[in-house]
Amino acid sequence: MEQLIKEKLETLKELESLGKDSNYIKELSELAQLQLTAENYSESEKNYLICLKHFEKQKDRIGISAVFGVLGTLFFKKELFDKAIDYYKRAYDIYKELNQAQEQITCLIGIGNSFIKQNKLDDACETLLDCAAICSDSNDIYNLLDCLGNLIFIHENQEKWDVVFELYLKSLEAFKELRDNQGIIVTSFNLGIIQKKNQRYNEALDYFKIGTNLAIDSNYAELIIKGLGYIGETQFYLGKARDAKDQFIKALKLANKIQAKNAIIQLRILLKSLGLNDEEIESELSEE
């Protein structure tokens, strides 16, 4: 990185003699980006402000909004969140006027994340809901999932489990659209966990089975173990101790096979809580 910055500074020296035209500003902007990446924030800010003056003279609104956006990122990295929000909002206003949806999304995510850092969760929620709406309209599934993830984080903190459940349902649909099996599995497990928390054990079991079956089809060993554990725990709450034991033994066999030490310990504890001793566990494991 240092070498790249050094080379860029040399190029700028050569261009400066020809005047600070658009080529010079392009190189200066690239230098500022390198400095931002290298966490040399003061130099990066100084150079971005020079670029901003140039774009303002040229009345280049795309250039102005781009600098505003990157300054938002710079101040976010410096943990100066009020300044970050101010610059992201300035960029967003221009992008909204120019109908640039993708750039609006980027700014709103930046604003939302800044509010979260300040623990202004209601403001963050409002911003991220606006962002999610634009993502849906633009069919931008990846950024939609980013917004939903942050909204889930907010509402989990506030223990609004009904809202969290609905957000996970939306996330599940997004993962299905992307055909992201791992996302579908983990989200199905999360939906099951919420239903288990609400003592809706049959519904929880359905979600755990959906996730586990897909994990088996996808050959995700660690997720299979986790899913079998969830199924076993839920069956225990439903009064099906024998079925729970069978699920834990299946999970333990797989955990032994892939040497998942933490899972082995946890599953043995669960089996012992069902009344099995070490000898009985080994006997169960030896059965085909």
Secondary structure, DSSP 8 states (H G I E B T S, - for coil): -HHHHHHHHHHHHHHHTT-S-HHHHHHHHHHHHHHHHTT-HHHHHHHHHHHHHHHHHHT-HHHHHHHHHHHHHHHHHTT-HHHHHHHHHHHHHHHHHTT-HHHHHHHHHHHHHHHHHTT-HHHHHHHHHHHHHHHHHTT-HHHHHHHHHHHHHHHHHTT-HHHHHHHHHHHHHHHHHHT-HHHHHHHHHHHHHHHHHTT-HHHHHHHHHHHHHHHHHHT-HHHHHHHHHHHHHHHHHTT-HHHHHHHHHHHHHHHHHHT-HHHHHHHHHHHHHTT--HHHHHHHHH--
